[in-house]
Each structure stands twice: as C-alpha cells, then as structure tokens.
Amino acid sequence: MATEFPAHDVGFEFDIATAVEPVGVVDGVHHFDTRVHPGWDIVGNANGGYLMALVGRAVALATGRPDCVTITAHYLAPCPAGDARITVTPVRAGRRFATTMASLFLRDASGGEKEIIRVLATVGDLSTDPGGPSAMQRSMPEIAPFDECLLMSDTSVNDFAHIHGRLATRGQPEDIAFRSGDASGRATMRGWFAFADDRPVDTRALLLASDAFPPAVFNLRLPAAWVPTVELTVHVRAVPAPGPVACFFDTRFVQNGLLEEDGEMWDSNGVLVAQSRQLALAPRG
C-alpha cells in the first residue's frame, strides 16, 4: 500500500491541489482518486507541470520514494478541472531507484473517463543519495536579482495564464517585455520560481517549475497563445536549498509546427537542482 511522507502545511495551495487518495492495489497496480483543480491552468487547460507534479505525488506514495529523479510525461489530451484517477504500475524496484509507469484519467459527468497523460518515472530519495564525483562544465547563468525581476501576476501574462495567481514567479524584465509588444527577438526566458503562499520549493515543486513560465518563443514575436505540451521530461538533480529557484529556458528550433524548450533550475546556493526538455506545439494566432 502507498506510503505517506511528512507533508508540508496542509494549508498550502499546491499541496491541496496535488492531493491524492489511495484507493487500493489491484494486481499490483496502485489506484488513487484525485482532482484536477482550477486555477492551475492556461486558458482553462491544466498546466503540464502541474499535472506532472500531481501524478508524481501518486508515484512517490506508491513507491515509498519521495523524489522523481527522472520523469517523462506524454500529454494525450487537454485537461480542464475535474475529478480524476491515477494508476501507478511498478516496473522495477532496486536499492537506490524504483521505476514505474503511471496514467491520469479525467472523469466526465456521464461516468466515462479519458486518459490525459502517461508517465514513465524513476524515483529515489535524494536526501540519502550516496553522491559521487562531479564536474561542472559551466556555472549558473547570469540573472537579475529576485527583487529586480517583475512579478508575473502583475503582468498581462496573468490574463490567460491563471497559474500565476498561485505563484510568486518573477520574470527578467527584458524577457517578459513581449507582453507589451516589445519582444526581445531572442528565445530566452529567465526568472525566479516561488509560491505565492511561501510554500517551500521541494523536488515535486520543481516539476511544476519546469513548465511555469511563459514560453521562450514568445520573444520571437510569435503569437502569445497557448503552447500545448506534447512531451515533457524533467531530471531532478538535488533537493533545493530554501528560497526561490532561478529558472532559465531557451528554444533553438521551431520547425514543422513544433518547438523544443530546454530548462535549468538552480537553487539559492547556486546548485543545479533540475533540468528539463519539452516538446510543444508552436503557438498560432
């Protein structure tokens, strides 16, 4: 049966919005009831990082291991708010890592359901990781201080990206100037990730952070419209130190109606805590 971990304060919005209820284990498959909450969406469809974090919660509980060291999600359909269920199927469990497959199914009013995302995840416990040799080819990229970046919820980005009402994300001024029609011409997005209610940023929150900023391609003067995620992979490298997380995203290629976006997340001590790569549909006006 699923194992619970020490939880953050139940009053934090992210923990409420990613709550899962164990139902049982049938033929080795763990079943959870959950709900996709409103307010974590882009124009009415749940944010891809939020959905990944929701499924990641179930995966962690099913395996008894708190950290998604690597997780890949394929997004099969848009997801409005509503009741849902999650299944987690163990693939292999070793001393250091366990690997699972998982799916989230959105329920409809008639009793039917639709599979929204399918996930493959390898999980572990980074707080007890044995470590090993390290070599950094470069250090954390330059970013403006937290207080000099602009709060996303105070910008026109919030008109359609309702998720920023839950967050205290801040964007580097020149990277979010596209909102006033002054796109930089460089497909880069820099900023700081934090929660509006001061919830600590843990490894599960990094899954949300990987998809919590406006797409970097908005700076290529493409329409500021919905950019649906096709596939998202996140590698969690370390447990973040307290404080906001610096985030860097860039896109190199937009081709055949698709784009990739690569991300890096660094904690307040300048430690690389996560990397991401996303394949998404290019925005259309």
C-alpha positions as CSV (number, residue, x, y, z in Angstrom):
1,M,0.0,0.0,0.0
2,A,1.1,3.6,-0.5
3,T,3.4,5.2,1.9
4,E,2.9,8.8,3.1
5,F,5.8,11.2,3.7
6,P,6.0,14.2,6.1
7,A,3.7,16.7,4.4
8,H,4.0,20.5,4.2
9,D,1.3,22.5,5.9
10,V,-2.0,21.3,4.5
11,G,-3.0,24.9,4.0
12,F,-0.5,25.4,1.1
13,E,-2.4,25.6,-2.2
14,F,0.0,23.3,-4.1
15,D,-0.4,20.5,-1.6
16,I,-4.2,20.8,-1.7
17,A,-4.2,20.9,-5.5
18,T,-2.0,17.8,-5.8
19,A,-3.6,15.7,-3.1
20,V,-4.3,12.1,-3.9
21,E,-6.3,9.5,-2.0
22,P,-5.1,5.8,-2.1
23,V,-8.0,3.5,-3.2
24,G,-6.2,0.1,-3.3
25,V,-3.9,-2.1,-5.1
26,V,-5.3,-4.5,-7.7
27,D,-3.0,-7.0,-9.5
28,G,0.0,-4.9,-8.4
29,V,-1.4,-1.7,-9.8
30,H,-1.9,1.2,-7.3
31,H,-5.1,3.2,-7.7
32,F,-5.7,6.8,-6.5
33,D,-8.6,9.2,-6.6
34,T,-7.7,12.8,-7.1
35,R,-9.0,16.1,-8.6
36,V,-7.5,18.4,-11.2
37,H,-8.0,21.8,-9.5
38,P,-9.0,25.1,-11.3
39,G,-6.6,28.0,-11.1
40,W,-3.5,25.9,-12.2
41,D,-4.3,26.3,-15.9
42,I,-3.6,28.1,-19.1
43,V,-6.8,29.3,-20.8
44,G,-8.8,26.6,-19.0
45,N,-6.5,23.7,-19.5
46,A,-4.3,22.4,-16.7
47,N,-0.7,23.3,-16.8
48,G,1.6,20.4,-17.9
49,G,4.0,20.9,-15.0
50,Y,1.1,20.9,-12.5
51,L,-0.3,17.6,-14.0
52,M,3.2,16.1,-13.8
53,A,3.5,17.1,-10.2
54,L,0.1,15.6,-9.4
55,V,1.0,12.3,-10.9
56,G,4.4,12.5,-9.3
57,R,2.7,12.7,-5.9
58,A,1.0,9.4,-6.6
59,V,4.2,7.8,-7.9
60,A,6.1,8.8,-4.7
61,L,3.4,7.4,-2.5
62,A,3.1,4.1,-4.4
63,T,6.9,3.5,-4.2
64,G,7.7,5.0,-0.9
65,R,10.4,7.1,-2.5
66,P,9.9,10.9,-2.5
67,D,11.9,12.2,-5.4
68,C,11.2,11.8,-9.2
69,V,14.9,11.6,-10.3
70,T,13.7,11.4,-13.9
71,I,10.1,11.6,-15.2
72,T,8.8,11.8,-18.7
73,A,5.2,12.6,-19.5
74,H,3.3,12.3,-22.8
75,Y,0.3,14.5,-22.9
76,L,-2.6,12.9,-24.7
77,A,-5.4,15.4,-24.4
78,P,-6.2,18.8,-22.9
79,C,-7.3,18.7,-19.3
80,P,-9.9,21.0,-17.7
81,A,-10.6,20.9,-14.0
82,G,-12.5,17.9,-12.7
83,D,-12.4,14.6,-10.8
84,A,-9.8,12.1,-11.9
85,R,-8.0,8.9,-11.0
86,I,-4.3,7.9,-11.2
87,T,-2.9,4.4,-11.7
88,V,0.7,3.6,-10.9
89,T,2.2,0.3,-12.2
90,P,5.6,-0.7,-10.7
91,V,8.2,-1.8,-13.2
92,R,11.2,-2.5,-11.1
93,A,12.5,-1.7,-7.6
94,G,16.2,-1.7,-6.7
95,R,18.1,-0.4,-3.6
96,R,18.6,3.1,-5.0
97,F,15.8,3.6,-7.5
98,A,12.4,2.3,-8.4
99,T,10.8,2.7,-11.9
100,T,7.0,3.0,-12.6
101,M,4.5,3.7,-15.3
102,A,1.5,5.9,-14.4
103,S,-1.5,7.5,-16.0
104,L,-4.0,10.1,-15.1
105,F,-7.6,9.7,-16.3
106,L,-10.1,12.6,-16.2
107,R,-13.7,11.6,-15.4
108,D,-16.7,13.2,-17.1
109,A,-20.3,13.8,-15.9
110,S,-21.6,10.7,-17.6
111,G,-19.2,8.4,-15.7
112,G,-16.8,8.0,-18.6
113,E,-13.1,8.9,-18.5
114,K,-10.2,9.9,-20.8
115,E,-6.5,9.3,-20.3
116,I,-4.8,12.7,-20.2
117,I,-1.1,11.9,-19.6
118,R,1.0,8.8,-19.4
119,V,4.2,8.9,-17.4
120,L,7.4,6.8,-17.0
121,A,9.3,7.8,-13.8
122,T,12.3,6.6,-11.9
123,V,12.2,7.7,-8.3
124,G,14.6,7.6,-5.3
125,D,15.5,9.6,-2.2
126,L,17.9,12.4,-3.0
127,S,18.3,13.2,0.7
128,T,20.2,10.0,1.2
129,D,21.9,9.8,-2.2
130,P,25.4,8.5,-1.9
131,G,26.8,11.1,-4.2
132,G,29.9,10.7,-6.2
133,P,32.3,12.6,-8.4
134,S,31.1,15.8,-10.0
135,A,32.2,18.0,-12.8
136,M,30.6,21.3,-13.9
137,Q,31.2,22.5,-17.4
138,R,29.7,25.8,-16.5
139,S,28.2,27.7,-13.6
140,M,24.8,29.2,-13.1
141,P,23.9,31.6,-15.9
142,E,23.5,35.3,-15.0
143,I,20.1,36.5,-13.8
144,A,18.8,39.7,-12.3
145,P,18.3,39.6,-8.5
146,F,14.9,38.4,-7.4
147,D,13.6,41.9,-6.4
148,E,14.6,43.4,-9.7
149,C,12.5,40.9,-11.7
150,L,8.8,41.5,-12.3
151,L,6.1,39.6,-10.6
152,M,4.2,37.6,-13.2
153,S,0.8,38.0,-11.5
154,D,1.2,41.8,-12.0
155,T,1.6,41.5,-15.8
156,S,-0.8,40.8,-18.7
157,V,0.6,37.3,-18.7
158,N,-1.9,36.6,-16.0
159,D,-4.9,37.3,-18.3
160,F,-4.7,33.8,-19.7
161,A,-2.1,32.0,-17.6
162,H,-4.2,31.7,-14.4
163,I,-1.5,29.6,-12.8
164,H,0.5,32.8,-12.0
165,G,-2.2,33.7,-9.5
166,R,-1.0,30.8,-7.3
167,L,2.7,31.6,-7.8
168,A,5.2,34.3,-7.0
169,T,7.1,33.7,-10.2
170,R,9.2,36.7,-11.4
171,G,10.5,37.3,-14.9
172,Q,13.6,39.1,-16.0
173,P,12.2,42.4,-17.4
174,E,13.6,42.2,-20.9
175,D,12.4,38.6,-21.2
176,I,8.8,39.3,-20.4
177,A,8.6,42.6,-22.3
178,F,6.8,40.7,-25.0
179,R,3.6,41.3,-23.0
180,S,3.7,45.0,-24.0
181,G,4.7,44.2,-27.6
182,D,8.4,44.6,-27.2
183,A,9.7,41.0,-27.8
184,S,13.5,40.7,-27.5
185,G,14.0,38.6,-30.6
186,R,15.9,36.0,-28.5
187,A,14.0,32.8,-27.5
188,T,15.1,33.0,-23.8
189,M,13.1,33.2,-20.6
190,R,14.7,33.9,-17.2
191,G,13.2,34.3,-13.8
192,W,12.6,33.1,-10.3
193,F,10.1,30.4,-9.2
194,A,8.4,30.6,-5.8
195,F,4.9,30.1,-4.4
196,A,2.6,33.0,-3.5
197,D,1.8,31.4,-0.1
198,D,5.5,30.9,0.7
199,R,5.4,27.1,0.4
200,P,8.9,25.7,0.3
201,V,10.2,24.6,-3.1
202,D,10.9,20.9,-2.9
203,T,11.7,18.3,-5.6
204,R,8.0,17.9,-6.5
205,A,7.6,21.6,-6.9
206,L,10.5,21.5,-9.4
207,L,8.2,19.5,-11.7
208,L,5.8,22.4,-11.7
209,A,8.6,25.0,-12.1
210,S,9.7,23.3,-15.3
211,D,6.6,24.5,-17.0
212,A,5.6,27.5,-15.0
213,F,7.0,30.3,-17.2
214,P,5.8,31.9,-20.4
215,P,7.3,30.0,-23.4
216,A,10.7,31.4,-24.5
217,V,9.4,31.6,-28.1
218,F,7.1,34.4,-27.2
219,N,10.2,36.5,-27.6
220,L,10.4,35.5,-31.3
221,R,7.4,37.6,-31.9
222,L,5.2,34.6,-32.3
223,P,1.6,34.9,-31.0
224,A,1.2,34.9,-27.2
225,A,-1.2,32.0,-27.4
226,W,-1.5,28.5,-25.8
227,V,1.6,26.3,-26.4
228,P,0.3,22.7,-25.8
229,T,2.9,20.3,-24.4
230,V,3.4,17.1,-26.4
231,E,6.1,15.6,-24.1
232,L,8.0,16.9,-21.0
233,T,11.0,15.3,-19.3
234,V,12.4,16.6,-16.0
235,H,15.7,15.4,-14.4
236,V,15.8,16.3,-10.7
237,R,19.4,16.6,-9.6
238,A,19.3,17.7,-6.0
239,V,16.9,18.8,-3.2
240,P,16.7,22.6,-3.4
241,A,18.0,24.8,-0.6
242,P,15.4,27.2,1.0
243,G,14.4,30.2,-1.1
244,P,13.3,30.9,-4.6
245,V,14.7,28.9,-7.6
246,A,16.4,30.6,-10.5
247,C,15.0,29.3,-13.9
248,F,16.4,29.5,-17.4
249,F,14.6,28.4,-20.5
250,D,15.6,28.7,-24.2
251,T,14.4,27.4,-27.5
252,R,16.7,26.8,-30.5
253,F,14.5,25.4,-33.2
254,V,10.9,26.0,-34.3
255,Q,10.2,23.6,-37.1
256,N,7.1,21.8,-38.6
257,G,4.9,23.4,-36.1
258,L,6.9,22.1,-33.1
259,L,9.4,23.6,-30.8
260,E,11.7,22.3,-28.0
261,E,12.4,24.2,-24.8
262,D,15.4,23.4,-22.6
263,G,15.4,24.4,-18.9
264,E,17.7,24.7,-16.0
265,M,16.8,25.3,-12.4
266,W,19.3,26.5,-9.7
267,D,18.7,26.9,-6.0
268,S,19.6,29.8,-3.8
269,N,23.1,28.3,-3.2
270,G,23.8,28.2,-6.9
271,V,23.3,24.4,-7.1
272,L,21.8,22.9,-10.2
273,V,18.6,21.2,-8.9
274,A,16.8,20.2,-12.1
275,Q,16.9,20.2,-15.9
276,S,14.1,19.9,-18.3
277,R,13.3,19.4,-22.0
278,Q,9.9,20.0,-23.5
279,L,8.5,19.3,-27.0
280,A,5.5,21.5,-27.7
281,L,3.2,22.8,-30.5
282,A,4.2,26.2,-31.7
283,P,1.6,28.9,-30.9
284,R,-0.8,30.1,-33.5
285,G,-2.7,33.3,-33.7
